[in-house]
Each structure stands twice: as structure tokens, then as C-alpha cells.
Amino acid sequence: MKLLLVEDDKDLAQGLTHALQKESFVVSNAATGGAAKEQFISFQPDLVVLDLGLPDIDGIDVLKYLRNKHDVTPVLILTARDALDDKVRALDIGADDYLAKPFEMPELLARLRAMSRRLGTASSSEMIIGQVTLDTAAHRVLVGETEVSLPRKEYMTLKALMESAGRVKTKDMLESNLYSWGEEIGSNTIEVHVSNLRKKLPEGFIKTIRGVGYIISQDKG
């Protein structure tokens, strides 16, 4: 899942990026409101973490820009402002959540997991399809009662497919979920991830739609 982090504090942005990548987000950074506006178009994030205190324009104006375009991408406001008026204003304009600095990283990650679940098929931290369970909070995958060890990219591939169960994901769509903009990607990278996953999952769990992409059926046994 792609996340746009709009934060002008370089050290904080680096720390957040590292933590978010460990949580299997593909992260793009913007240090200004202007850069954030550009990346809404070029990066097309699934989630946004937006600081209000930006050096060029107020984060509230960035949020207004997004909502005025009728874009419903979930936005979590992250700011040092703790006044109730600021919180109410941001939520009224269209923010989905609000977290004041300083904050604890586990709380931020939990809030983002909750927002990301609302985008997919799961109503809790667990996605269960047939014999396969993917726990986004614990980063665990079970086949039946057996835990399956997956490298990060394979985990992210499976997560993207299970979140879109019943819908075809093209190779390009999977690449955009797994890799940051400008990151070099091999021509058969997705095919390799899917091939490795198939060796660890029940037979037929991931189906190929020839010439289109891959799909996991919602009721796959």
C-alpha cells in the first residue's frame, strides 16, 4: 500500500519512513505543500500522513486542495498543534484522523492500519480467505494452523491480492503497491514473487488471468 508522508522535519521524516517501510508501506516523502500536491498526482497514494506546519503553505490548505478535487484518499493529520479548534477544523475539512506531536509510533501505526483496513476487504487486523490468514498487525501468514515465512515483498504481494480479493490486480498495479517511484524493477519481478508464493500457499489460491494479471477469489477454499 502506497503512503505519502508530508513532513518537513528531515530527521522525523526519515525515522517515520523507516518505520512505515517495516510495516510494509511503500513510502514517498514530500517536504512542502507544493511537492505534496504534485505527488498526489504522480504517486497516487492510498494513504496520506500530513503535517500542518509546512514551510510554504499551511497543511490545512493542502487538505483543502485534495478535498476540493473530490479526492477521498484517507488523510491522517500529524502536527504539533494541539488546540481543539485546529483539530475540529481539520476534521471538518475532511481529515480522517488526527495525531498530535509528540506521539508514540505504535499508535500511529495502529491508526494507519485501521485506515488501510477500511480501504480493503478486512474488518479487523486479520484477513481470512479459505485456509489462508494474513494478520496485518502481527505481520504473520498462516496456512491452516501453520505459520508461513514470507520475505517482505512476497508478504506485500499477498497482502495486495487479498485486500482486493475478487478483483484482478494487474502487474502494474502490484508493482505500484510494492515499489517506490523511480525504484528499478526487473521485468519479471512480480512473476517471481507470485511463483514463490504459490509454492507456499494452497494449490490454486492465486489464479492467473492470462494477459491481465492475478486474482484471489473471495471464497477460495
C-alpha positions as CSV (number, residue, x, y, z in Angstrom):
1,M,0.0,0.0,0.0
2,K,1.4,3.4,-1.0
3,L,1.7,6.2,1.6
4,L,2.5,9.8,1.0
5,L,4.3,11.3,4.0
6,V,4.2,15.2,4.0
7,E,6.6,16.2,6.7
8,D,9.3,19.0,6.5
9,D,11.4,17.8,9.5
10,K,14.0,15.7,7.8
11,D,15.0,13.6,10.8
12,L,11.4,12.8,11.7
13,A,10.6,12.0,8.1
14,Q,13.5,9.6,7.8
15,G,12.5,7.9,11.1
16,L,8.9,7.6,10.0
17,T,9.8,6.3,6.6
18,H,11.9,3.6,8.1
19,A,9.1,2.5,10.5
20,L,6.5,2.7,7.8
21,Q,8.5,0.6,5.4
22,K,8.9,-2.1,8.1
23,E,5.1,-2.0,8.3
24,S,5.1,-2.9,4.5
25,F,4.1,0.6,3.3
26,V,5.6,2.0,0.1
27,V,6.5,5.5,1.2
28,S,7.1,8.7,-0.8
29,N,8.2,11.9,1.0
30,A,7.2,15.5,0.4
31,A,8.7,18.3,2.5
32,T,6.5,21.1,1.2
33,G,2.8,21.6,0.4
34,G,3.7,22.2,-3.3
35,A,5.6,18.9,-3.5
36,A,2.7,17.2,-1.8
37,K,0.2,18.5,-4.5
38,E,2.5,17.2,-7.2
39,Q,2.8,13.8,-5.6
40,F,-1.0,13.4,-5.2
41,I,-1.0,13.2,-9.0
42,S,2.3,11.4,-9.8
43,F,2.5,8.9,-6.8
44,Q,-1.3,8.4,-6.4
45,P,-1.1,7.3,-2.7
46,D,-3.5,5.1,-0.9
47,L,-3.0,6.9,2.4
48,V,-1.6,10.3,3.4
49,V,0.1,11.4,6.6
50,L,0.1,15.3,6.5
51,D,1.9,17.7,8.8
52,L,0.1,21.1,9.2
53,G,3.3,23.1,9.8
54,L,4.8,23.2,6.3
55,P,7.3,25.8,5.2
56,D,5.5,27.1,2.1
57,I,1.7,26.7,2.7
58,D,-0.3,25.5,5.6
59,G,-1.2,21.8,5.7
60,I,-4.8,22.8,6.0
61,D,-4.6,24.3,2.6
62,V,-3.1,21.1,1.2
63,L,-6.0,19.2,2.7
64,K,-8.5,21.7,1.2
65,Y,-6.8,21.2,-2.2
66,L,-7.2,17.5,-2.0
67,R,-10.9,17.5,-0.9
68,N,-11.8,20.3,-3.4
69,K,-10.7,17.8,-6.1
70,H,-13.2,15.4,-4.6
71,D,-10.3,13.1,-3.7
72,V,-11.3,10.8,-0.9
73,T,-7.8,9.4,-0.1
74,P,-7.7,8.9,3.7
75,V,-5.6,11.6,5.4
76,L,-4.1,11.4,8.9
77,I,-3.1,14.8,10.2
78,L,0.2,14.8,12.1
79,T,1.1,18.1,13.9
80,A,2.5,19.9,16.9
81,R,-0.7,22.0,17.1
82,D,-2.9,20.7,19.9
83,A,-5.6,23.3,20.0
84,L,-9.1,21.9,19.8
85,D,-10.0,24.4,17.1
86,D,-7.3,23.1,14.8
87,K,-8.4,19.5,15.3
88,V,-12.0,20.3,14.6
89,R,-11.2,22.4,11.6
90,A,-9.0,19.7,10.0
91,L,-11.7,17.0,10.7
92,D,-14.4,19.3,9.3
93,I,-12.5,19.9,6.1
94,G,-12.1,16.2,5.5
95,A,-9.2,14.7,7.6
96,D,-9.9,11.1,8.6
97,D,-7.8,11.1,11.8
98,Y,-5.6,13.4,13.9
99,L,-2.5,12.7,15.9
100,A,-0.6,15.4,17.9
101,K,3.1,15.5,18.3
102,P,4.9,14.1,20.2
103,F,3.3,10.7,19.6
104,E,4.2,7.1,20.1
105,M,5.0,5.2,16.9
106,P,2.8,2.1,17.8
107,E,-0.2,4.4,18.0
108,L,0.5,6.0,14.6
109,L,0.9,2.6,13.0
110,A,-2.3,1.3,14.6
111,R,-4.2,4.2,13.3
112,L,-2.8,3.7,9.8
113,R,-3.6,0.0,9.9
114,A,-7.2,0.9,10.8
115,M,-7.4,3.4,7.9
116,S,-5.9,0.9,5.5
117,R,-8.4,-1.8,6.5
118,R,-11.2,0.5,5.6
119,L,-9.8,0.5,2.1
120,G,-9.7,-3.2,1.7
121,T,-11.8,-6.3,2.5
122,A,-10.9,-6.8,6.1
123,S,-12.8,-5.5,9.2
124,S,-10.0,-6.5,11.6
125,S,-6.3,-6.9,11.5
126,E,-6.9,-10.4,10.1
127,M,-7.8,-11.2,6.5
128,I,-9.0,-14.8,6.2
129,I,-9.7,-16.4,2.8
130,G,-10.1,-20.1,2.7
131,Q,-7.1,-21.7,4.6
132,V,-5.0,-18.6,4.5
133,T,-4.9,-16.0,7.2
134,L,-2.9,-12.7,6.9
135,D,-2.6,-10.7,10.1
136,T,-1.5,-7.1,9.3
137,A,-0.8,-6.2,12.9
138,A,1.5,-9.2,13.6
139,H,2.8,-9.5,10.1
140,R,2.0,-13.2,10.1
141,V,0.7,-15.5,7.4
142,L,-0.9,-18.8,8.4
143,V,-1.9,-21.7,6.1
144,G,-4.3,-23.6,8.3
145,E,-2.5,-23.6,11.7
146,T,1.0,-23.5,10.2
147,E,2.8,-20.2,10.0
148,V,4.5,-19.5,6.7
149,S,7.6,-17.3,6.5
150,L,7.5,-14.8,3.7
151,P,10.1,-12.2,2.6
152,R,8.8,-8.6,2.8
153,K,8.0,-8.3,-1.0
154,E,6.1,-11.6,-1.1
155,Y,4.2,-10.6,2.0
156,M,3.3,-7.3,0.4
157,T,2.2,-9.0,-2.8
158,L,0.0,-11.4,-1.0
159,K,-1.5,-8.6,1.1
160,A,-2.3,-6.5,-2.0
161,L,-4.0,-9.5,-3.6
162,M,-6.0,-10.4,-0.5
163,E,-7.1,-6.8,0.1
164,S,-8.5,-6.9,-3.5
165,A,-10.0,-10.4,-3.3
166,G,-12.4,-11.0,-6.1
167,R,-10.8,-8.3,-8.2
168,V,-8.0,-8.7,-10.7
169,K,-4.7,-7.0,-9.9
170,T,-2.5,-6.2,-13.0
171,K,1.2,-6.5,-12.9
172,D,1.5,-2.7,-13.0
173,M,-0.9,-2.4,-10.1
174,L,1.1,-4.8,-8.0
175,E,4.3,-3.0,-8.9
176,S,2.8,0.3,-7.7
177,N,1.9,-1.3,-4.4
178,L,5.4,-2.8,-3.9
179,Y,7.9,-0.2,-5.2
180,S,8.6,3.4,-4.7
181,W,8.5,5.8,-7.7
182,G,11.8,5.6,-9.6
183,E,12.9,2.3,-8.0
184,E,14.3,-0.1,-10.5
185,I,12.1,-3.1,-11.1
186,G,13.0,-6.3,-13.1
187,S,10.8,-7.2,-16.0
188,N,9.7,-10.5,-14.3
189,T,9.8,-9.4,-10.7
190,I,6.1,-9.8,-10.0
191,E,6.0,-13.2,-11.7
192,V,8.8,-14.3,-9.4
193,H,7.0,-13.1,-6.3
194,V,3.8,-14.9,-7.3
195,S,5.7,-18.1,-8.3
196,N,7.3,-18.2,-4.9
197,L,4.0,-17.5,-3.1
198,R,2.3,-20.4,-5.0
199,K,4.9,-22.8,-3.6
200,K,3.9,-21.8,0.0
201,L,0.1,-21.4,-0.4
202,P,-2.7,-23.9,-1.2
203,E,-2.8,-25.0,-4.8
204,G,-4.9,-22.7,-7.0
205,F,-5.1,-19.9,-4.3
206,I,-3.6,-17.3,-6.7
207,K,-5.1,-17.6,-10.2
208,T,-3.5,-16.1,-13.3
209,I,-5.9,-14.2,-15.7
210,R,-3.8,-14.6,-18.8
211,G,-2.8,-11.3,-20.4
212,V,-4.4,-9.3,-17.5
213,G,-3.0,-10.2,-14.0
214,Y,-3.7,-12.2,-10.9
215,I,-6.7,-12.8,-8.6
216,I,-7.6,-14.4,-5.4
217,S,-11.3,-15.5,-5.2
218,Q,-13.1,-14.2,-2.1
219,D,-14.4,-17.6,-1.2
220,K,-11.3,-19.6,-2.1
221,G,-11.1,-22.8,-0.2
